[in-house]
Amino acid sequence: MILGAAVNPASTRLLDMGAGVGVAGMVAMADLPQLKADLVEIDEETLGITHINLRDNALADRARAFLVDVTAKGSERAAAGVEADAYTSVIANPPYFGSNGTISPKAGRATARHMDAAELALWVRAAAMHAAPGGEIIFVHVAQVLPQLLAALDARFGGLTVLPLSPRRGMDCSRILVRAIKGSKAPFRMLATRPLHEDVGQAFMPEFQAIFRGTGRLHW
């Protein structure tokens, strides 16, 4: 939901890479009535749930969902209907766990949870192919992969902005949001870490409570 709430409010076309059941893309569309979206997912069963979610949330007329491997050749993605240089926003929630994690015995779940650095670079390359000139890409990932993600992004994008997220004040950053702009020459920015939860108890900070309630957006 935070990823969907991070999309530029002026965006008109969204590509959600590795969309899962479509939550991030639907959050963005629900908040931005002008936004149309293409959602791509590699797992056929998951994609079926995506279609149901789009229908049940009255968003099917503004979205398409494709069975596509993000790391496939660009020609294969284009043949499936994912256009080059077309999207004002490209968002991605790549698999979090590297080779040191426990591999799920279920093939679909393993694919959704595991990725090495070379695969991550392929996701960045795909984002670069499909983002429109001046368009943004936004990745959410674990903090440990920030060096690899920045290295992959720096070769193709400018205006890199990193927003670290921590569970609470004083705790290490656990997740990062990274935004980059295609063709930008703007300098790198590292924003202050934002805690997700209040210092005591399980409540979310007001900014994130508003996002989860569907009444707020993420401010970069």
Sequence and secondary structure as in RCSB ss.txt:
>XXXX:A:sequence
MILGAAVNPASTRLLDMGAGVGVAGMVAMADLPQLKADLVEIDEETLGITHINLRDNALADRARAFLVDVTAKGS
ERAAAGVEADAYTSVIANPPYFGSNGTISPKAGRATARHMDAAELALWVRAAAMHAAPGGEIIFVHVAQVLPQLL
AALDARFGGLTVLPLSPRRGMDCSRILVRAIKGSKAPFRMLATRPLHEDVGQAFMPEFQAIFRGTGRLHW
>XXXX:A:secstr
 HHHHTS TT  EEEEET TTSHHHHHHHHH TT EEEEEES HHHHHHHHHHHHHTT GGGEEEEE  TTS HH
HHHHHT  TT EEEEEE    B TTS   SSHHHHHHHB  HHHHHHHHHHHHHHEEEEEEEEEEEEGGGHHHHH
HHHHTT EEEEEEEEESSTTS   EEEEEEETT     EE   EESB SSSS B HHHHHHHTTS     
